Amino acid sequence: MAAMYNTTMQDLVRNLLTELGEDPDREGLVRTPARVERALRFLTSGYSADLDEVLNNALFTVDYNEMVIVKDIDFYSLCEHHLLPFFGKCHVAYIPRTQVLGLSKIPRIVDVFARRLQIQERMTNQIAETIREKLNPLGVAVVCEGTHLCMSMRGVEKQNSFAVTSAMFGAFRDNARTRLEFLELVKLRGAAQSAGAAASLACVPD
């Protein structure tokens, strides 16, 4: 089983533990390099994802041109600057032109881009651009709300702050009424909810 993993990456983790002043051979850390590799492989699995495979032809022709919204999609990502987590909610809306996308595919698109080394601004735009490219809708809007541990745990240490980013194209950019309807329907969370999400996280060794 160990042969399936990259021993070079595990050696790097062992060296990192040593540089931090730890003993990588002590009981609690012996399996840490393998655990870290498995975790990082999963958290960056978006690099190897094939969007066409993820969508799996789940495009359906319908006579419908009202707003489609999938909101409160959980996302977990890694900040590319410090390799610390940021996480939160993503809200996605589009107005179909001729086709709709299977609803379960939208959270999967979010996962593809969240499971990379990211900044929230880029991730938000990538999600919107992908839906625009695959569906050619009348408009698409994406809003992400994220709590960043690089802000909460280090640096400015502002535990209750969170970032909101948006990307809007077509009708959502050009029509203020459409944009406001979307924002009203998703009703962005308060900072207290972000802090609550951070408090609920736990790490259990596998």
JOMO-V423956 format. One line per field, one symbol per residue. phi: phi as a letter, one per 20 degrees, with the letter a starting at -180 (. if undefined). Layout:
# JOMO-V423956
phi: ???
This chain:
# JOMO-V423956
phi: .fffdefffffffgffgffenedfefgfdgeggffffgffgffdfffefdffffflledcfbebcefdccdlefccbdffecldfcbrccdccbdfeccddggffffffgfgefebfccfffggffffffffffdlffabccccccedffefeblfldfdebddcbcccmgfeedffffffffffelgfefffffffffefbdcfd
